[in-house]
Structure formats: structure tokens, C-alpha cells
Amino acid sequence: MEDICARVGFNIRKIRERKKLSQEQVANFADLHRAYMGQIERGEKNIGLKNLEKIAKALKVNIKEFF
């Protein structure tokens, strides 16, 4: 079974790349640290719901797209 953190991180990265945004840009829009964004995208962090919502708003997508 694939790890949920890795799956969500992968989907965030794909959406970010599709929108041609850097990790730093999304982190700034979401008021998060760029290094934290990298950890999320690599599936190293178990992201909280509030931060997930911030990233969704920064990417202008519905949270369900991450799953």
C-alpha cells in the first residue's frame, strides 16, 4: 500500500509543476517555508489539514485534487 503522505506530496508536486510554479512561489503564497514544501512533496512530512488548505488555496485547487 502506498503511503498517503507520499501520494499527496506527489500530487501537490504534479499540480505545482503543471501550473509552472516553483516550490518557493507556492510556499510564499501559502505562507510556509520552502524547505517544508520540499519535505511535503517528497512525502517526508505528515501535513496538517490547515497547511493542506493553505497549499490548495495557493495552487487555486480543491483539496480533493491532492488525493
C-alpha positions as CSV (number, residue, x, y, z in Angstrom):
1,M,0.0,0.0,0.0
2,E,1.4,3.4,-1.0
3,D,2.0,5.9,1.8
4,I,-0.7,8.6,1.9
5,C,2.0,11.3,2.6
6,A,3.9,10.2,-0.5
7,R,0.8,10.2,-2.6
8,V,-0.4,13.6,-1.5
9,G,3.1,15.1,-1.9
10,F,3.4,13.6,-5.4
11,N,0.0,15.1,-6.4
12,I,0.9,18.5,-5.0
13,R,4.2,18.5,-6.9
14,K,2.4,17.5,-10.2
15,I,-0.2,20.2,-9.8
16,R,2.5,22.8,-8.9
17,E,4.6,21.8,-12.0
18,R,1.5,21.8,-14.2
19,K,1.0,25.4,-13.1
20,K,4.7,26.2,-13.7
21,L,5.3,27.4,-10.2
22,S,8.4,26.8,-8.1
23,Q,8.3,25.4,-4.6
24,E,9.4,28.8,-3.3
25,Q,6.5,30.5,-5.0
26,V,3.9,28.1,-3.6
27,A,5.5,28.3,-0.2
28,N,5.3,32.1,-0.3
29,F,1.7,32.1,-1.4
30,A,0.8,29.6,1.3
31,D,2.9,31.4,4.0
32,L,5.0,28.2,4.5
33,H,8.8,27.6,4.4
34,R,10.2,26.5,1.1
35,A,12.1,23.6,2.8
36,Y,8.8,22.4,4.3
37,M,7.2,22.4,0.9
38,G,10.0,20.2,-0.4
39,Q,9.5,17.8,2.5
40,I,5.8,17.6,1.8
41,E,6.4,16.9,-1.9
42,R,8.8,14.1,-1.0
43,G,6.3,12.6,1.4
44,E,8.6,13.2,4.4
45,K,6.0,15.2,6.4
46,N,2.6,14.3,7.6
47,I,1.0,17.5,6.6
48,G,-1.8,19.1,8.8
49,L,-5.1,20.0,7.4
50,K,-4.6,23.7,7.8
51,N,-1.4,23.6,5.8
52,L,-3.0,21.4,3.2
53,E,-5.7,24.1,2.9
54,K,-3.1,26.8,2.6
55,I,-1.4,24.9,-0.3
56,A,-4.7,24.3,-2.0
57,K,-5.5,28.0,-1.9
58,A,-2.0,28.9,-3.1
59,L,-2.4,26.5,-6.1
60,K,-6.1,27.5,-6.6
61,V,-7.4,23.9,-6.5
62,N,-9.8,21.9,-4.4
63,I,-8.1,19.9,-1.6
64,K,-9.7,16.7,-3.1
65,E,-7.3,17.0,-6.0
66,F,-4.4,16.1,-3.7
67,F,-6.0,12.7,-3.0
